[in-house]
Amino acid sequence: MVFSSPQKKYPLDPKLPAPLYYQLQKIIQKAIDEGLLQPGEKLPSERELAKTYNINRLTVRQATNALVNKGVLVRKRGLGTFVAQAKLNQGLFHLTSFTEDMISRGLKPATLLLSFSIKTPENQIQEELKLRPGGKIYLIERLRLANNEPMAREISFLPFSLFPGMNKRDLEHGSLYSLLRDKFNLTLGRAKETLEALAAEKKEADLLGILPGTPVFLRERLTYTEQGEPFEFVRSFYRADRYKFFFYLER
């Protein structure tokens, strides 16, 4: 155990001006950087760390909370606190599906279909997809996994009129974009995206295996056909401990 001899390799020093929680935070970070704590490895409990360092549990919690907020650690409901897996660098300049993206990374994608229904959309969706009054949409909710680990919850809205005959069985395996291309002869064009940081609500947290309040990314995308017709609006909630988004900017 990395923290078995703290007074030798990883000491706290009450004489330093830095608060004890900050010192402990740096100790945990250093242990991770040096490979003494590996991705996926469980940290000692708050009680164990408090006893090891002769500090109170609140001080331990302050240290671990700071690292959870940075995405260095992740809390799993009922299991404890773990070193986060390496984040996936996700560029926002190519229009690809989740399935294609995971395969390109050497990961095994999987999809759990949570719900499939035909509904009258809310006003925002109606406007984004340029639907006529009374127009219906497919509402598709899926949990996206990589190597059996939940990565994102996706809620997709597609015009019913564009994809007649789509059914639940179509969506239980593989890529939605592949289905739209192969079954409905759709050709992808462009997309408009926004990215926002949120605290996970209970539903997202339960599905993603994280605690409520854990940071997530809300990614909204409006996707167009090659002819410029909007065909999909999707809201995706990504685990912030597993994703890092980046952009290329040119002058």
C-alpha positions in Angstrom: 0.0 0.0 0.0 1.4 3.4 -1.1 0.4 5.1 2.1 1.7 2.5 4.6 4.8 4.5 5.6 3.8 8.1 5.2 6.4 9.6 7.5 9.1 8.2 5.3 8.2 8.7 1.6 5.0 10.7 1.9 5.0 12.9 5.0 2.7 15.6 6.0 4.4 18.7 7.6 2.2 20.7 10.0 4.9 23.4 10.0 4.5 24.2 6.4 2.2 27.1 5.5 0.2 24.9 3.0 -3.0 23.5 4.6 -2.9 19.8 5.5 -5.6 18.9 3.0 -3.6 20.6 0.2 -0.5 18.6 1.2 -2.4 15.4 1.2 -3.9 16.3 -2.2 -0.4 16.8 -3.6 0.8 13.5 -2.0 -2.0 11.5 -3.7 -1.3 13.3 -7.0 2.4 12.5 -6.8 1.7 8.9 -6.0 -0.4 8.7 -9.2 2.2 10.6 -11.3 5.0 8.2 -10.1 2.9 5.2 -10.9 2.5 4.0 -7.3 -1.3 4.4 -7.7 -2.5 3.0 -11.0 -5.7 3.9 -13.0 -8.6 2.0 -11.6 -6.9 1.3 -8.2 -8.9 2.0 -5.1 -7.7 4.5 -2.6 -7.7 3.6 1.1 -10.9 4.8 2.9 -11.2 8.2 4.5 -11.0 6.5 7.9 -7.7 4.7 6.9 -6.1 7.8 5.5 -7.1 9.9 8.5 -5.6 7.3 10.8 -2.4 6.9 8.7 -1.8 10.7 8.7 -3.2 11.5 12.1 -5.7 14.0 10.7 -9.5 14.2 10.7 -11.7 12.8 8.0 -12.9 16.2 6.9 -9.3 17.1 5.9 -9.1 13.8 3.9 -12.4 14.6 2.2 -11.2 18.1 1.3 -8.2 16.6 -0.4 -10.0 13.9 -2.3 -12.9 16.2 -3.3 -10.4 18.5 -4.9 -9.0 15.6 -7.0 -12.4 14.4 -7.9 -13.3 17.8 -9.2 -10.2 17.8 -11.3 -11.1 14.3 -12.7 -8.0 12.7 -11.1 -10.1 10.6 -8.8 -13.6 9.2 -9.3 -16.1 8.0 -6.7 -18.2 5.0 -7.4 -21.4 4.5 -5.5 -21.1 1.9 -2.7 -17.5 1.0 -3.8 -15.3 3.9 -2.8 -12.8 6.3 -4.4 -10.6 5.2 -7.3 -7.9 6.6 -9.5 -9.6 7.7 -12.7 -8.8 6.0 -16.0 -7.0 8.1 -18.6 -9.3 10.5 -20.3 -10.2 10.1 -23.9 -9.1 13.1 -26.0 -12.2 13.9 -28.1 -11.7 16.4 -31.0 -14.8 18.4 -32.1 -13.9 18.7 -35.8 -15.0 15.4 -37.3 -18.5 14.1 -37.6 -18.3 10.5 -36.4 -20.5 8.1 -34.4 -19.7 6.9 -30.9 -19.3 3.4 -32.3 -16.8 4.5 -35.0 -14.9 6.6 -32.5 -14.5 3.8 -29.9 -13.4 1.3 -32.6 -10.8 3.7 -33.9 -9.4 3.8 -30.3 -9.2 0.1 -30.0 -12.0 -0.1 -27.6 -15.1 -2.3 -27.7 -18.3 -0.2 -28.1 -21.6 -1.4 -26.8 -25.1 0.2 -26.6 -27.9 -0.4 -24.1 -31.2 0.9 -25.5 -33.0 2.5 -22.6 -36.2 3.7 -24.4 -37.7 4.0 -27.9 -40.9 6.0 -28.5 -42.7 8.2 -31.0 -43.8 11.5 -29.5 -44.8 15.1 -30.1 -41.5 17.1 -29.4 -40.9 20.0 -27.1 -40.8 23.4 -28.8 -37.0 23.6 -28.9 -36.8 20.3 -30.8 -39.6 21.2 -33.1 -37.7 24.4 -34.1 -34.3 22.8 -34.4 -35.6 20.1 -36.7 -37.9 22.5 -38.6 -40.9 20.3 -38.0 -44.4 21.2 -39.1 -47.0 21.8 -36.3 -48.0 18.4 -35.0 -45.0 16.7 -36.5 -43.8 13.6 -34.6 -40.3 12.5 -33.6 -38.6 9.3 -32.6 -37.2 9.7 -29.1 -34.3 7.3 -28.6 -32.4 7.1 -25.3 -29.3 5.0 -25.1 -26.4 4.3 -22.7 -23.1 4.1 -24.6 -20.3 1.9 -23.2 -16.7 1.2 -24.0 -15.1 -2.0 -22.8 -18.3 -2.5 -20.7 -17.8 0.8 -18.9 -20.6 3.4 -19.1 -19.3 6.5 -20.9 -22.3 8.6 -22.0 -26.1 8.8 -21.9 -27.5 9.9 -25.3 -31.0 11.2 -26.0 -31.7 11.5 -29.8 -34.6 13.1 -31.5 -35.2 12.3 -35.2 -38.1 13.4 -37.5 -40.6 10.6 -37.9 -41.4 11.6 -41.4 -37.8 11.1 -42.6 -37.4 7.5 -41.3 -40.7 5.6 -41.7 -40.7 2.1 -40.3 -37.8 2.5 -37.9 -38.2 0.2 -35.0 -36.7 -0.7 -31.7 -34.9 -3.8 -33.1 -33.0 -1.6 -35.6 -31.3 0.2 -32.7 -30.3 -2.6 -30.4 -26.9 -3.2 -32.1 -24.4 -1.0 -34.0 -24.3 2.6 -35.0 -27.3 4.8 -35.5 -25.6 6.6 -38.4 -24.8 3.3 -40.1 -28.5 2.4 -39.8 -29.6 5.7 -41.3 -27.1 5.4 -44.1 -27.8 1.7 -45.0 -31.6 1.6 -44.4 -32.7 5.1 -45.3 -29.9 6.2 -47.8 -29.0 9.2 -45.6 -25.7 11.0 -46.3 -24.2 12.9 -43.4 -23.4 16.6 -44.1 -22.4 18.9 -41.2 -23.3 19.5 -37.6 -23.6 22.3 -35.1 -22.5 21.5 -31.5 -22.5 23.1 -28.1 -20.6 21.9 -25.0 -21.6 22.7 -21.4 -20.3 21.6 -18.0 -22.9 20.4 -15.5 -23.3 18.6 -12.3 -24.8 15.1 -12.8 -28.4 14.7 -11.6 -29.4 11.4 -10.1 -30.6 9.8 -13.3 -27.4 10.5 -15.2 -25.3 9.5 -12.1 -27.1 6.2 -11.7 -26.7 5.3 -15.4 -23.1 6.4 -15.6 -22.0 4.8 -12.3 -21.0 8.0 -10.7 -22.3 10.0 -7.7 -24.9 12.8 -8.1 -23.1 16.1 -8.4 -20.1 14.6 -10.3 -19.1 16.8 -13.3 -20.4 15.8 -16.7 -20.3 17.4 -20.1 -23.6 18.1 -21.8 -23.0 17.9 -25.6 -25.8 19.0 -27.9 -25.6 18.4 -31.6 -27.8 19.3 -34.5 -26.9 17.2 -37.5 -27.7 17.9 -41.1 -27.9 15.8 -44.3 -25.6 16.5 -47.2 -28.5 18.5 -48.7 -28.7 20.7 -45.6 -31.8 19.2 -44.0 -31.7 18.8 -40.2 -32.3 15.1 -39.3 -31.1 14.7 -35.7 -30.9 16.6 -32.5 -29.0 14.8 -29.7 -28.3 15.5 -26.1 -25.3 13.6 -24.7 -24.2 13.5 -21.1 -20.5 12.5 -21.0 -18.5 11.5 -17.9 -16.1 14.4 -17.3 -13.6 12.0 -15.6 -13.3 10.0 -18.9 -13.4 12.8 -21.5 -11.3 15.8 -22.5 -12.6 17.8 -25.4 -10.3 19.8 -27.6 -10.5 22.1 -30.7 -8.2 23.4 -33.4 -8.2 27.1 -33.9 -6.7 28.9 -36.8 -6.3 32.6 -37.5 
